[in-house]
Amino acid sequence: MVLGTAVSGVVATGAAVAQDALSATPVQWSKCADDVLALIPVAQRERVTCANHPVPLDHRKPRGEKITLALMKAPATDQARKVGSLFINPGGPGGAGLRYAGFGSSFFQPEVMERFDLIGFDPRGVGRSAPLRCFETQEEADDVFGRISSAPVTRTEIRDTMRATEEYTTACRRNAGPLLQHMSTEDVARDLDLLRQGVGDKALTYVGFSYGTLLGATYANIFPQKSRALVLDGNVDPALRTSNGAEYDRQRAQGFELALDAFLERCDAEGAKCAYSDGDPRAKFDEVRDALREEPVTLPSGEVVTYQSYVSRVSGDLYSIARLKPLAAWLQAVHDALHPTAALSAQDAPVLEPPLANKNGLADVNVGVIGDAEYLSDDSYYGVNCTDKPFARVPGLFPAVAAKWERESPTFGRQQAASDLLTCPTWPVRHPDRWAGPWHKRTPNPVVVVGNYYDPATQYKFSQRIARQLGNARLISVDAFGHCILGKSAGADTLVTDYLVNLRAPADGQVFQPNAQPF
């Protein structure tokens, strides 16, 4: 872990003092390292600059130990008319945001990039910002993660997963170091305010996606008068997430079910445009899911589909509008493999796209490294979630809770229970210093909340709730599938651009369509 040398001095009595003590520290921009430049499009590589900026490990001790945060800046293309900086957080938690400075055109209209320096950063514990690591070698990580099922069903799977999960949290206690105690979203919000000061902005302009909406809401309530323009896309329910982690995840499973239901209904309505429309898509899906609990099937390509991989593939592809049509073709291929009507060779089989890669608990952990290779992943996902989200410290509850959630949410209940509910009860932080409200502080300008009707990971109700909880917010909605929508709905994007650049907040309650439909 990269931690700076401790500096002696007067210990502050609170985090607010720390903000004042470090307010004059400017960010020092310089050339980006080659491995960082490789993360962004070639056309952006000559434009961007990078920095490593120190912040306190513990914001209550501003002159104590330091960690460094990695940043990237893509400068405004019209410097003469520049408004300021726009900070971006892609979510996660644990999403490495550094490279997002180089992908502005994926999310924003040209005027935003003309008028703002786009700044991406890896939050503390993530990527290149003092990564939180629970293992010393990849071999150790593989041994533990290889025994954890993403949705354990059998007694053996449940037993092995629970034992390996406790080994994981024990490794975190042993190896993660002092940063483990300072991974809350409140810590990241206070880091963000120091970054704002470091780039010379009087108030924050920010866009947060998914978990980044919790970061934005936290900032707005700790620093309401320092909030210029905040856009939150794909929203959490801050009050629920920080008061009852289990109930939040239970409702999260229900959100995935709602998105799946809508996808199957749309597929049925589209007919031949959807490869899975023949017969009853809902009945076909449920039959295959239940059959896979008993044994896997093999596709003509050689791909072995298990119950766990089936659920993971579906949950992952529901994140993206563009992935729904390929998902339908894959689901039909799995159904055909369960009900072969004729011999189908690999050459005759339809070409299927690979699953969408997205962070889902441990899904992005590197596996397959042989020998004592250095562990290069990070464990910030649980570092943040198990700090922010309270759970009963009773890991033995998992089997009963998973069964209950599965009855309520037949496809995704068990998968959701096998994440934070399983890991956080033994997480080695007993009394976290975290922000759990209030959420109603009034910012000078309204916070703009953007929500999709069929967002799987953060269901639409969460966007409605956060808009009510915040002291000053406007909700705009998109009748769309997928997780988060900026860059994919011209109507919503135009309102967001006007808000970011001109501080004209949109009228509350407007509804837009996405640029593209799934079929």
C-alpha positions as a printed NumPy array, in Angstrom:
array([[  0.   ,   0.   ,   0.   ],
       [  1.311,   3.44 ,  -0.942],
       [  1.149,   5.551,   2.187],
       [  3.143,   8.714,   2.778],
       [  5.383,   9.435,   5.723],
       [  3.54 ,  10.71 ,   8.772],
       [  4.037,  14.401,   9.502],
       [  4.101,  15.578,  13.095],
       [  1.937,  18.492,  14.142],
       [ -1.225,  19.548,  15.896],
       [ -4.038,  17.004,  15.591],
       [ -7.277,  18.572,  14.384],
       [-10.476,  18.069,  16.337],
       [-12.631,  17.36 ,  13.287],
       [-12.698,  16.742,   9.567],
       [-13.887,  20.294,   8.877],
       [-10.633,  21.649,  10.293],
       [ -8.748,  19.345,   7.955],
       [-10.446,  20.919,   4.948],
       [ -9.305,  24.387,   5.981],
       [ -5.802,  23.223,   6.822],
       [ -5.188,  21.85 ,   3.329],
       [ -7.226,  24.304,   1.296],
       [ -4.25 ,  25.943,  -0.362],
       [ -2.589,  22.792,  -1.749],
       [ -2.659,  23.109,  -5.561],
       [ -2.826,  20.12 ,  -7.893],
       [  0.438,  19.77 ,  -9.818],
       [ -0.274,  18.602, -13.37 ],
       [  2.344,  16.855, -15.499],
       [  2.701,  14.358, -18.35 ],
       [  0.741,  11.141, -17.925],
       [  2.602,   7.848, -17.701],
       [  2.494,   5.672, -20.797],
       [  0.455,   2.94 , -19.09 ],
       [ -2.144,   5.548, -18.109],
       [ -2.312,   6.999, -21.622],
       [ -2.943,   3.503, -22.945],
       [ -6.307,   3.573, -21.133],
       [ -7.78 ,   6.347, -23.298],
       [ -8.393,   6.923, -27.02 ],
       [ -5.333,   7.802, -29.091],
       [ -6.831,  11.145, -30.109],
       [ -6.913,  12.26 , -26.471],
       [ -3.404,  11.253, -25.454],
       [ -1.665,  14.479, -26.465],
       [ -4.254,  16.611, -24.652],
       [ -4.443,  15.122, -21.194],
       [ -2.267,  15.702, -18.15 ],
       [ -2.084,  13.767, -14.88 ],
       [ -1.363,  14.36 , -11.212],
       [ -0.925,  12.576,  -7.897],
       [ -2.428,  14.723,  -5.172],
       [ -1.91 ,  14.146,  -1.428],
       [ -4.858,  13.959,   0.962],
       [ -5.013,  12.91 ,   4.615],
       [ -5.444,   9.222,   5.33 ],
       [ -7.69 ,  10.322,   8.206],
       [ -9.456,  13.64 ,   7.654],
       [ -9.658,  14.14 ,  11.406],
       [ -5.848,  14.283,  11.4  ],
       [ -5.013,  16.677,   8.562],
       [ -1.287,  16.812,   9.345],
       [ -0.968,  13.065,   9.811],
       [ -0.294,  10.309,   7.319],
       [ -1.046,  10.992,   3.654],
       [ -2.191,   8.976,   0.68 ],
       [ -2.084,  10.155,  -2.931],
       [ -4.969,  10.262,  -5.393],
       [ -4.426,   9.817,  -9.137],
       [ -6.127,  12.348, -11.443],
       [ -6.357,  12.994, -15.194],
       [ -7.436,  16.236, -16.851],
       [ -8.719,  16.769, -20.386],
       [ -8.651,  20.588, -20.772],
       [-11.633,  22.553, -22.038],
       [-11.345,  23.02 , -25.777],
       [-12.451,  26.673, -25.461],
       [-10.204,  27.939, -22.668],
       [-11.272,  31.542, -23.178],
       [-14.847,  30.637, -22.205],
       [-14.041,  27.957, -19.65 ],
       [-16.498,  27.671, -16.763],
       [-14.27 ,  25.537, -14.564],
       [-13.609,  21.865, -13.866],
       [-16.077,  18.977, -14.068],
       [-15.277,  15.991, -11.859],
       [-16.544,  12.547, -12.887],
       [-17.122,   9.403, -10.838],
       [-18.149,   6.248, -12.762],
       [-19.558,   4.303,  -9.833],
       [-18.759,   0.907,  -8.383],
       [-17.874,   1.432,  -5.662],
       [-14.358,   0.679,  -6.743],
       [-14.722,   2.091, -10.245],
       [-11.41 ,   3.523, -11.419],
       [-12.391,   6.947, -12.74 ],
       [ -9.009,   8.223, -13.916],
       [ -9.525,   7.4  , -17.588],
       [-13.017,   8.914, -17.796],
       [-11.466,  12.288, -18.482],
       [-10.534,  10.891, -21.892],
       [-14.034,   9.633, -22.718],
       [-16.085,  12.824, -22.454],
       [-17.759,  12.331, -25.811],
       [-19.307,   9.086, -24.535],
       [-21.383,  11.002, -21.988],
       [-21.499,  14.702, -22.848],
       [-22.489,  16.985, -25.678],
       [-19.66 ,  19.035, -27.28 ],
       [-20.465,  22.223, -25.36 ],
       [-19.649,  20.517, -22.059],
       [-16.19 ,  19.575, -23.304],
       [-15.693,  23.07 , -24.719],
       [-16.482,  24.771, -21.424],
       [-15.036,  22.434, -18.778],
       [-11.785,  20.752, -17.921],
       [-12.937,  17.143, -17.486],
       [-11.282,  15.521, -14.481],
       [-11.326,  11.818, -13.767],
       [ -9.854,  10.388, -10.593],
       [ -9.396,   7.067,  -8.864],
       [-10.994,   7.392,  -5.415],
       [ -9.002,   6.327,  -2.389],
       [ -8.301,   2.613,  -2.307],
       [ -9.008,   2.24 ,  -6.032],
       [ -6.688,   1.645,  -8.974],
       [ -3.741,   4.033,  -8.767],
       [ -4.891,   5.803,  -5.596],
       [ -3.355,   3.838,  -2.706],
       [ -5.16 ,   0.616,  -3.715],
       [ -6.74 ,  -1.324,  -0.86 ],
       [ -5.383,  -4.858,  -1.153],
       [ -6.303,  -7.875,   0.93 ],
       [ -3.759, -10.266,  -0.605],
       [ -0.052, -10.165,  -1.276],
       [ -0.074, -12.554,  -4.246],
       [ -2.502, -13.452,  -6.981],
       [ -2.1  , -17.1  ,  -6.036],
       [ -3.528, -16.38 ,  -2.569],
       [ -6.442, -14.488,  -4.094],
       [ -7.182, -17.234,  -6.604],
       [ -7.253, -19.835,  -3.849],
       [ -9.918, -17.905,  -1.937],
       [-12.001, -16.512,  -4.788],
       [-11.948, -19.87 ,  -6.573],
       [-14.078, -21.303,  -3.745],
       [-16.654, -18.499,  -3.728],
       [-19.797, -19.007,  -5.796],
       [-21.634, -15.964,  -7.13 ],
       [-24.946, -17.685,  -6.273],
       [-24.366, -20.791,  -4.123],
       [-27.235, -23.279,  -4.252],
       [-26.171, -26.644,  -2.881],
       [-25.152, -27.256,   0.719],
       [-21.578, -27.804,  -0.412],
       [-21.511, -24.576,  -2.435],
       [-22.991, -22.626,   0.466],
       [-20.566, -24.11 ,   2.992],
       [-17.508, -23.552,   0.786],
       [-18.572, -20.018,  -0.11 ],
       [-19.186, -19.033,   3.506],
       [-15.843, -20.449,   4.649],
       [-13.911, -18.822,   1.817],
       [-15.646, -15.491,   2.437],
       [-14.476, -15.524,   6.058],
       [-10.961, -16.333,   4.828],
       [-11.245, -13.32 ,   2.532],
       [-12.218, -10.903,   5.292],
       [ -9.495, -12.366,   7.53 ],
       [ -6.967, -11.655,   4.768],
       [ -8.254,  -8.083,   4.615],
       [ -7.754,  -7.704,   8.371],
       [ -4.222,  -9.057,   8.034],
       [ -3.027,  -7.23 ,   4.907],
       [ -5.081,  -4.128,   4.076],
       [ -3.407,  -1.766,   6.531],
       [ -4.676,   1.477,   8.059],
       [ -6.584,   2.583,   4.944],
       [ -9.152,  -0.13 ,   5.746],
       [-10.54 ,   2.112,   8.511],
       [-10.959,   5.114,   6.186],
       [-12.856,   3.894,   3.116],
       [-16.235,   5.522,   3.654],
       [-17.994,   7.624,   1.044],
       [-17.672,  10.501,   3.492],
       [-13.879,  10.137,   3.257],
       [-14.119,  10.248,  -0.55 ],
       [-16.391,  13.323,  -0.424],
       [-13.85 ,  15.136,   1.735],
       [-11.108,  14.08 ,  -0.696],
       [-13.229,  15.482,  -3.521],
       [-13.521,  18.835,  -1.791],
       [ -9.737,  19.011,  -1.475],
       [ -9.43 ,  18.208,  -5.176],
       [-11.925,  20.974,  -5.952],
       [ -9.821,  23.423,  -3.978],
       [ -6.656,  22.072,  -5.564],
       [ -7.822,  22.906,  -9.096],
       [ -8.914,  26.381,  -8.005],
       [-12.71 ,  26.025,  -8.322],
       [-14.826,  27.984,  -5.851],
       [-17.601,  25.395,  -6.017],
       [-17.928,  21.848,  -7.33 ],
       [-19.305,  20.809, -10.711],
       [-19.756,  17.052, -10.703],
       [-21.342,  14.154, -12.585],
       [-21.727,  10.851, -10.75 ],
       [-22.966,   7.548, -12.128],
       [-24.434,   4.681, -10.066],
       [-22.552,   4.567,  -6.729],
       [-21.21 ,   7.986,  -7.771],
       [-24.686,   9.322,  -7.009],
       [-24.133,   8.463,  -3.332],
       [-20.845,  10.343,  -3.471],
       [-22.603,  13.345,  -5.009],
       [-25.418,  13.265,  -2.457],
       [-22.903,  12.983,   0.376],
       [-20.91 ,  15.933,  -0.941],
       [-24.077,  18.013,  -1.336],
       [-24.947,  17.477,   2.319],
       [-21.477,  17.959,   3.82 ],
       [-20.624,  20.918,   1.566],
       [-23.961,  22.322,   0.336],
       [-22.609,  25.841,  -0.206],
       [-19.669,  24.48 ,  -2.215],
       [-21.967,  22.648,  -4.651],
       [-22.289,  24.503,  -7.976],
       [-23.895,  21.887, -10.268],
       [-24.336,  18.203,  -9.484],
       [-25.779,  15.634, -11.906],
       [-26.618,  12.183, -10.533],
       [-27.372,   9.4  , -13.041],
       [-28.488,   5.872, -12.072],
       [-29.266,   6.628,  -8.46 ],
       [-28.961,   4.843,  -5.162],
       [-31.365,   5.423,  -2.282],
       [-28.965,   7.129,   0.168],
       [-31.171,   6.905,   3.253],
       [-31.899,   3.195,   2.795],
       [-28.381,   2.236,   1.713],
       [-26.791,   3.819,   4.769],
       [-29.39 ,   2.641,   7.297],
       [-30.198,  -0.954,   6.278],
       [-27.778,  -2.702,   3.934],
       [-29.764,  -5.926,   3.741],
       [-33.025,  -4.236,   2.816],
       [-31.229,  -2.1  ,   0.235],
       [-29.797,  -5.21 ,  -1.45 ],
       [-33.158,  -6.992,  -1.248],
       [-34.745,  -4.109,  -3.145],
       [-31.818,  -4.078,  -5.528],
       [-32.623,  -7.696,  -6.434],
       [-36.208,  -6.613,  -7.083],
       [-34.911,  -3.942,  -9.452],
       [-33.126,  -6.561, -11.539],
       [-36.33 ,  -8.609, -11.638],
       [-38.306,  -5.585, -12.856],
       [-35.78 ,  -4.966, -15.632],
       [-35.819,  -8.636, -16.655],
       [-39.626,  -8.679, -16.73 ],
       [-39.678,  -5.587, -18.953],
       [-37.034,  -7.065, -21.278],
       [-38.961, -10.339, -21.709],
       [-42.228,  -8.469, -22.29 ],
       [-40.576,  -6.228, -24.9  ],
       [-39.043,  -9.266, -26.587],
       [-42.45 , -10.933, -26.795],
       [-43.997,  -7.778, -28.242],
       [-41.257,  -7.302, -30.852],
       [-41.813, -10.716, -32.407],
       [-39.24 , -11.712, -35.021],
       [-36.965,  -8.764, -34.134],
       [-36.161, -10.591, -30.886],
       [-34.493, -13.992, -31.258],
       [-36.106, -15.209, -28.036],
       [-39.699, -14.297, -28.919],
       [-40.889, -17.69 , -30.182],
       [-43.33 , -19.164, -27.677],
       [-43.532, -17.583, -24.222],
       [-40.224, -15.849, -23.364],
       [-41.053, -15.665, -19.649],
       [-41.925, -19.347, -19.366],
       [-38.874, -20.351, -21.418],
       [-36.564, -18.266, -19.258],
       [-37.874, -19.662, -15.972],
       [-37.744, -23.251, -17.236],
       [-34.104, -22.913, -18.297],
       [-33.092, -21.144, -15.091],
       [-34.636, -23.849, -12.935],
       [-33.165, -26.66 , -15.055],
       [-29.683, -25.187, -14.732],
       [-29.926, -25.444, -10.959],
       [-29.792, -29.219, -11.486],
       [-27.124, -29.465, -14.192],
       [-25.363, -27.277, -16.779],
       [-25.839, -27.359, -20.545],
       [-23.237, -27.1  , -23.29 ],
       [-23.714, -24.903, -26.355],
       [-22.521, -25.982, -29.828],
       [-19.619, -23.538, -29.399],
       [-18.428, -25.55 , -26.42 ],
       [-19.503, -22.934, -23.874],
       [-20.716, -24.574, -20.666],
       [-23.616, -22.667, -19.127],
       [-24.189, -23.141, -15.401],
       [-26.897, -21.698, -13.181],
       [-24.404, -19.137, -11.883],
       [-23.111, -18.115, -15.312],
       [-26.686, -17.869, -16.64 ],
       [-27.744, -15.456, -13.895],
       [-24.488, -13.491, -14.132],
       [-24.75 , -13.147, -17.908],
       [-28.325, -11.887, -17.72 ],
       [-27.661,  -9.432, -14.875],
       [-24.609,  -8.088, -16.682],
       [-26.255,  -7.622, -20.067],
       [-29.263,  -5.844, -18.552],
       [-26.851,  -2.965, -17.823],
       [-26.707,  -1.989, -21.515],
       [-29.41 ,  -1.258, -24.101],
       [-27.043,  -2.423, -26.843],
       [-26.589,  -5.798, -25.166],
       [-30.258,  -6.805, -25.042],
       [-30.541,  -8.025, -28.626],
       [-27.408, -10.225, -28.32 ],
       [-28.686, -11.417, -24.935],
       [-31.914, -12.614, -26.577],
       [-29.922, -14.643, -29.123],
       [-27.829, -16.197, -26.354],
       [-30.897, -17.078, -24.287],
       [-32.42 , -18.813, -27.312],
       [-29.19 , -20.758, -27.843],
       [-29.278, -21.943, -24.219],
       [-32.933, -22.917, -24.57 ],
       [-32.159, -24.837, -27.765],
       [-29.319, -26.674, -26.028],
       [-31.755, -27.77 , -23.33 ],
       [-34.292, -28.841, -25.982],
       [-32.298, -30.109, -28.953],
       [-34.59 , -30.799, -31.9  ],
       [-31.83 , -31.598, -34.369],
       [-28.089, -31.965, -34.342],
       [-26.586, -28.497, -34.617],
       [-22.889, -28.256, -35.295],
       [-20.69 , -25.419, -34.079],
       [-20.462, -24.249, -37.699],
       [-24.257, -24.05 , -37.976],
       [-24.801, -22.319, -34.647],
       [-25.483, -18.569, -34.565],
       [-22.565, -16.318, -33.715],
       [-22.991, -15.211, -30.121],
       [-21.368, -12.181, -28.558],
       [-19.43 , -12.555, -25.293],
       [-21.018, -11.265, -22.077],
       [-20.77 ,  -7.642, -21.054],
       [-17.948,  -7.066, -18.576],
       [-19.093,  -5.025, -15.603],
       [-18.266,  -4.847, -11.94 ],
       [-20.442,  -7.159,  -9.881],
       [-18.817,  -8.005,  -6.582],
       [-15.776, -10.121,  -7.369],
       [-16.429, -10.421, -11.087],
       [-13.496,  -8.268, -12.156],
       [-10.849, -10.015, -10.061],
       [ -8.011, -11.314, -12.234],
       [ -7.791, -15.101, -12.118],
       [ -5.633, -17.763, -13.619],
       [ -2.201, -16.371, -12.742],
       [  0.163, -19.197, -11.859],
       [  2.826, -18.825,  -9.204],
       [  3.48 , -16.034,  -6.758],
       [  2.532, -13.155,  -9.035],
       [  1.879,  -9.862,  -7.281],
       [ -1.768,  -9.179,  -6.476],
       [ -2.678,  -6.181,  -8.631],
       [ -6.445,  -5.986,  -8.135],
       [ -7.957,  -3.987,  -5.3  ],
       [-10.632,  -4.714,  -2.731],
       [-12.266,  -1.308,  -2.62 ],
       [-15.716,  -2.637,  -3.553],
       [-16.185,  -4.251,  -0.171],
       [-13.961,  -1.671,   1.479],
       [-16.575,   0.97 ,   0.702],
       [-19.768,  -1.072,   0.877],
       [-18.976,  -2.775,   4.164],
       [-18.119,   0.612,   5.666],
       [-21.161,   2.49 ,   4.358],
       [-23.855,  -0.192,   4.585],
       [-24.788,  -1.593,   8.015],
       [-25.424,  -5.337,   8.282],
       [-26.082,  -7.621,  11.218],
       [-22.74 ,  -9.179,  12.111],
       [-24.155, -12.699,  11.814],
       [-22.745, -14.443,   8.718],
       [-24.777, -17.559,   9.47 ],
       [-27.933, -15.754,   8.357],
       [-27.011, -16.156,   4.693],
       [-28.699, -19.507,   3.867],
       [-32.089, -18.474,   5.253],
       [-31.959, -14.955,   3.809],
       [-30.853, -16.203,   0.385],
       [-33.764, -18.662,   0.303],
       [-36.231, -15.925,   1.307],
       [-34.94 , -13.455,  -1.261],
       [-34.997, -16.146,  -3.934],
       [-38.696, -16.744,  -3.294],
       [-39.317, -13.005,  -3.776],
       [-36.859, -12.503,  -6.657],
       [-36.463, -15.919,  -8.322],
       [-33.616, -15.015, -10.681],
       [-31.536, -12.474,  -8.778],
       [-32.389, -12.832,  -5.082],
       [-29.75 , -15.452,  -4.32 ],
       [-27.092, -13.635,  -6.334],
       [-27.676, -10.377,  -4.469],
       [-27.606, -12.133,  -1.104],
       [-24.247, -13.701,  -1.977],
       [-22.478, -10.352,  -2.126],
       [-22.478,  -7.758,   0.669],
       [-24.831,  -9.698,   2.947],
       [-22.322, -12.557,   2.939],
       [-19.115, -10.513,   3.191],
       [-19.876,  -7.5  ,   5.353],
       [-20.853,  -9.317,   8.595],
       [-17.204, -10.34 ,   9.099],
       [-15.612,  -7.246,   7.557],
       [-12.825,  -6.088,   9.928],
       [-14.168,  -2.563,  10.543],
       [-16.404,  -2.556,  13.601],
       [-17.35 ,   1.095,  14.137],
       [-16.945,   2.909,  10.826],
       [-16.842,   6.679,  10.626],
       [-19.358,   7.232,   7.821],
       [-22.012,   9.65 ,   6.633],
       [-25.557,   8.398,   7.215],
       [-27.43 ,  11.67 ,   6.799],
       [-28.955,  14.164,   6.95 ],
       [-29.716,  14.199,   3.222],
       [-31.907,  17.307,   3.005],
       [-29.356,  20.144,   3.068],
       [-30.291,  22.764,   0.461],
       [-27.757,  23.504,  -2.277],
       [-27.725,  26.931,  -4.002],
       [-28.735,  25.319,  -7.32 ],
       [-30.943,  22.247,  -7.678],
       [-29.235,  18.868,  -7.992],
       [-30.276,  17.2  , -11.266],
       [-31.312,  13.571, -10.827],
       [-31.562,  11.349, -13.929],
       [-33.29 ,   7.964, -13.786],
       [-34.141,   5.158, -16.24 ],
       [-37.481,   3.404, -15.942],
       [-35.876,  -0.058, -16.326],
       [-32.504,   0.436, -14.69 ],
       [-31.592,  -2.992, -13.245],
       [-28.888,  -2.056, -10.742],
       [-30.552,   1.047,  -9.297],
       [-34.255,   0.724,  -9.869],
       [-36.266,   3.805, -10.839],
       [-37.834,   4.088,  -7.378],
       [-34.363,   4.899,  -6.066],
       [-34.159,   7.941,  -8.355],
       [-37.568,   9.083,  -7.167],
       [-36.502,   8.661,  -3.552],
       [-33.171,  10.475,  -3.817],
       [-34.932,  13.395,  -5.526],
       [-37.274,  13.623,  -2.534],
       [-34.532,  13.172,   0.044],
       [-32.233,  15.888,  -1.295],
       [-33.064,  19.399,  -0.134],
       [-33.17 ,  20.852,  -3.649],
       [-33.456,  18.495,  -6.641],
       [-35.1  ,  18.07 , -10.042],
       [-35.874,  14.627, -11.504],
       [-35.75 ,  13.941, -15.226],
       [-36.603,  10.436, -16.431],
       [-35.896,   8.322, -19.495],
       [-38.177,   5.525, -20.68 ],
       [-35.211,   3.249, -21.248],
       [-33.468,   0.029, -20.354],
       [-29.913,  -0.085, -19.068],
       [-27.985,   1.268, -16.119],
       [-27.395,   5.046, -16.436],
       [-28.299,   7.036, -19.542],
       [-26.146,  10.138, -20.071],
       [-24.859,  10.131, -23.633],
       [-27.73 ,   7.916, -24.8  ],
       [-30.754,  10.236, -24.716],
       [-30.522,  13.486, -26.678],
       [-33.399,  15.096, -24.782],
       [-31.936,  14.407, -21.361],
       [-28.422,  15.298, -22.554],
       [-29.546,  18.723, -23.8  ],
       [-31.092,  19.593, -20.447],
       [-27.988,  18.397, -18.594],
       [-25.726,  20.459, -20.836],
       [-27.765,  23.631, -20.251],
       [-27.677,  22.996, -16.524],
       [-23.94 ,  22.322, -16.322],
       [-22.928,  25.259, -18.504],
       [-25.577,  27.884, -17.733],
       [-26.999,  26.707, -14.394],
       [-30.492,  26.509, -15.885],
       [-32.086,  23.68 , -13.941],
       [-34.632,  21.626, -15.891],
       [-38.284,  21.574, -14.978],
       [-39.055,  18.667, -12.691],
       [-40.802,  15.57 , -14.022],
       [-39.833,  15.606, -17.704],
       [-39.642,  12.226, -19.486],
       [-37.521,  11.429, -22.553],
       [-36.807,   8.535, -24.895],
       [-33.399,   6.925, -25.477],
       [-31.554,   7.445, -28.755],
       [-31.806,   3.72 , -29.536],
       [-34.215,   0.919, -28.704],
       [-33.102,  -2.636, -27.861],
       [-34.688,  -4.268, -30.936]])
